[in-house]
């Protein structure tokens, strides 16, 4: 598995080996020793997936301390534009974002450390996104920032978005509990 650093410290794009034959393909998305060698989280508490149609935007989501979590996300069907936003006060990239083109074909993954908001926009007819997270879902710590309050070049100004996601506060109004280099 190849690791590519991004402009946001601690956030990485991972590209696994894809094994193909007459039956199709086989992709290993997680291996404890490889993740340990890269210094990445290896203890995941939950795994889930979402199914979405073209023009759906989900995000920008995160959990706050004490239940903040690291995420490993990837697309097993279709294509999405995946986005992370740095919420860590004191970070050189605070308020900045990074985008990734995730697809089932490329089988690439994004490693999202705690302190970053995450979201994605579906560019294919349908997409299935997998999430592996280091803490269990905690409703009291579940939060988000408004999808269009950071200068992200989304592919649509009128995406399909949940009422909950429409009601998140703007990034500029968010009092971040995350501190760069801290244990939030």
Number of C-alpha atoms within 10 A of each C-alpha: 15 12 15 11 11 13 12 20 15 15 23 20 20 20 18 17 15 15 10 10 7 5 6 7 10 12 13 12 17 15 10 12 11 13 14 11 8 11 10 17 17 16 12 15 12 13 15 10 14 11 12 21 16 17 20 22 26 20 26 23 21 23 23 21 16 12 19 24 25 25 25 24 24 27 25 18 20 20 25 28 18 25 22 27 25 25 26 22 18 12 16 13 17 17 18 17 19 16 17 16 17 26 23 17 13 16 20 24 26 25 20 25 24 25 29 29 24 24 19 24 26 26 20 17 12 16 23 19 22 19 17 20 24 20 18 14 15 13 9 10 14 14 18 24 25 20 26 15 14 15 10 15 9 17 13 11 9 10 15 16 15 12 8 11 18 14 12 18 15 14 19 11 10 13 9 12 13 21 15 17 11 10 11 16
